Amino acid sequence: QVQLMESGGGLVQAGGSLRLSCVASGDVVSADPMGWYRQTPGNQRELVALKARYGSTTYADSVKGRFTITRDNARNTVALQMNSLKPEDTAVYYCMASRYGATYWGQGTQVSVSS
């Protein structure tokens, strides 16, 4: 069982930056991948970025070149640096981890980008 907690959300102006952080606790050994999803009201949760434990990184087309995902395996953390934020980035952002076929989610952190 894995518990995830996100932090770092907030309200920023368009063009600004935020850094989200997720800390995993519990049985986190071999969690792979970890990443970030986001969701707006009435829509499905969508992939933002994924990071394999020792592998490559995947980004949604909408955030390529603006967002960077990093992972610290020793501390069981994953972060999302979000630059050049746009109003359409406004969403609740969720940390995700997979382990042995199970998927775990954080409770989400709100990111709001004003025009």
C-alpha positions in Angstrom: 0.0 0.0 0.0 1.2 3.5 -1.0 0.1 6.8 0.3 0.8 10.0 -1.7 0.6 13.6 -0.7 0.9 16.6 -3.1 1.9 20.1 -2.2 2.8 23.3 -4.0 -0.4 24.3 -5.8 -1.6 27.8 -5.8 -2.8 30.8 -7.9 -0.4 32.4 -10.3 -0.6 34.7 -13.3 -0.2 33.4 -16.8 3.5 33.0 -17.6 4.4 32.3 -14.0 5.7 29.2 -12.4 4.9 26.7 -9.8 6.6 23.6 -8.4 4.5 20.7 -7.2 5.9 18.0 -5.0 4.7 14.6 -4.0 5.9 12.5 -1.2 5.2 8.8 -1.1 5.0 6.8 2.1 4.1 3.3 3.0 5.2 0.3 0.9 6.9 2.3 -1.9 9.6 -0.1 -2.9 9.7 -0.7 -6.6 7.0 1.9 -7.4 7.2 2.4 -11.1 6.3 4.6 -12.7 5.4 7.7 -10.8 3.9 10.8 -12.3 1.3 13.6 -12.5 -2.2 13.8 -13.8 -4.6 16.6 -13.8 -8.4 16.9 -13.9 -10.9 19.7 -14.5 -14.6 19.6 -13.6 -16.6 17.3 -15.9 -13.5 15.9 -17.6 -11.4 12.7 -17.3 -8.2 12.8 -15.4 -5.4 13.3 -18.0 -1.8 12.4 -18.1 0.7 15.3 -17.5 4.0 13.6 -17.1 5.4 10.2 -16.1 8.8 9.2 -14.8 10.1 5.6 -14.7 12.2 4.7 -11.7 15.3 4.4 -13.9 14.0 5.1 -17.3 12.8 7.8 -19.6 10.2 10.5 -19.2 6.9 11.0 -20.9 5.0 14.3 -21.2 1.7 15.3 -22.6 2.0 17.2 -25.8 0.3 20.2 -24.2 3.0 20.6 -21.6 6.2 19.7 -23.5 8.8 22.3 -23.2 7.1 23.9 -20.2 6.9 21.3 -17.5 9.7 19.1 -16.1 9.2 16.0 -13.9 11.9 14.9 -11.6 12.1 11.9 -9.3 14.2 11.1 -6.2 14.1 7.4 -5.6 15.9 7.6 -2.3 13.5 10.0 -0.8 10.4 8.6 -2.6 9.5 12.0 -4.0 8.4 13.2 -7.4 8.2 16.8 -8.4 6.7 18.8 -11.3 8.3 22.1 -12.2 5.7 24.1 -14.2 6.9 27.1 -16.2 5.2 29.4 -18.6 1.8 28.5 -17.1 -1.3 29.1 -19.1 -4.9 29.5 -18.0 -5.7 26.1 -19.6 -3.3 24.5 -17.1 -5.8 25.3 -14.4 -6.8 22.0 -12.8 -6.5 19.8 -9.8 -3.1 18.0 -10.1 -2.8 14.5 -8.8 0.3 12.5 -8.0 0.3 8.9 -9.2 2.3 5.8 -8.4 2.1 2.3 -9.7 3.3 -0.7 -7.9 2.8 -4.4 -8.8 -0.2 -3.6 -10.9 -1.9 -1.3 -8.5 -2.4 2.4 -9.0 -2.3 4.9 -6.1 -3.4 8.5 -6.1 -2.9 11.5 -4.0 -5.8 13.7 -2.9 -4.8 16.5 -5.4 -3.6 20.0 -5.2 -5.3 23.0 -7.0 -3.4 24.9 -9.6 -5.1 28.1 -10.8 -3.6 30.3 -13.6 -5.2 33.6 -14.2 -5.1 35.5 -17.4 
